[in-house]
């Protein structure tokens, strides 16, 4: 309706300008006005201008919408896509008549969040999920002036830095380079020239962040497999009993003890996917996967260990943080055809604290400076979530033998689950001046399976993002106080790059109660994630 009002006012303005100009011209030139002149100058000419303007506006809007699809995710420009429930948007069904007439696919069950790991900058670095949420509400963490980086004018810039991040020195970076990585001179004996291996900067800090998550990731995997050992009688002896004197040490996690038996077949599949920029060479992408595998148990890589759990590790190249949801939808669609127990570790890390990157941001007018308050604040961080399929959940929830505690496998009904990944596209960029429009975000929030107790968002210091989230929350859940029940991770950590959406999901996985995640960093794309327990109903469509 608002668009019709704006169009009508614009048409009235065009007609008024034509009338005023025509009357002024006729009076100054003493023209003998005929009926033909009245029709031509007062009706036909302004009507043609209005029609041409409307056609041009529609063409520009179509080009803009067609060129800005959401990171390969299906249904990005429609009402939304629920990855957790497996539904598709109306745009996908309209692709072919056969698909449009086919009955809707049966919704897939949600994915359980069996584990998470998180590394955040500043004061949030060593806090748990509850402590981090309290710090976000109180505003105890803020970006600060960086002691090492400056802008093009020589002034320090605001950043959100992970303190005490140990990057490999130049000599160590060369020694730890994977076998498939190119040499420093840009050549490789096995093929054509590649990009030289960077010893510092964004790539080195990203790898250091990934290595920092490795211990937490594989500790959770080992703990879950110990529970699986009791839940699955056929798996006895596959997971080595830890030496009490070695528990908690790298030697224990590295798996010095070997599995004692070889099973008849694989019991499950563990997928490890690492988010990497699609502009990186293949060697750098593989090095990111190697960094996450640095603390993986040795027995997991052995043939006997793979009998209990087969490991499939690979990079996920993405253009931006929203590319994750397209990969996740594709993996979920393929997994639904396989009945075996499967789970997925999604790991992402990024560091925008690079001198060249900051210079590029300032040249594009996107860097936060005292003279440009609407710019972005570079940050860095890492996050990982463990998504488990219903078959995997069932394997962990089976009744244990009578001689062992039945609760050793855990109660999966209380585990948080991803009930939906909903995406839509705004008609108007959030960076444009004017009134905040929250209709798109409100439509995604309204599809929640149940009311939420917290709203976690990547909204940063920009007033347009905060106002959109606050107004949508007020309309959606009037009982919640935006100042107490909205956690703005972007306001405390800046722009986390590729890890932005994954960090919000990982933090929400560690919070009790139903939580909703709203990703509003992009000017046009909006993504909403609903986290509820496995006993909650599916996302309302």
Secondary structure, DSSP 8 states (H G I E B T S, - for coil): -HHHHHHHHHHHHHHHHHHHHHHHHHHHTT----HHHHHIIIIIHHHHHHHHHHHHHHHHHHHHHHT---TT-TTTTSS---TTTT---HHHHTT-HHHHHS--------EEEEEEEEE-SGGGTT--HHHHHHHHHHT----EEEEEEE-TTS-EEEEE--TT-----HHHHHHT--TTS--TTS-BTTBS------SSSHHHHHHHHHHHHHHHHHHHHHHHHHHHHHH-GGGTTTS----TTTTTSHHHHHT-S--S---SS---EEEEEEEEETTS-HHHHHHHHHHHGGG--HHHHSHHHHHH-EEEEEEEEESSTTHHHHHHHHHHHHHTT--S-EEEEEEEEEE---HHHHHHHHHTT-B-BTTBTTSB-EEEEEEEEEEE-HHHHHHHHS---TTS-GGGG--GGGSEEEEEEEEEE-SS-TTSSSS---HHHHHHHTT-SS--SEEEE---S-HHHHHHHHHHHHHH-TTS-HHHHEEEHHHHH-B-GGGHHHHHHHHHHTSSS-EEEEE--SSSEEEEEEEEETTS-----
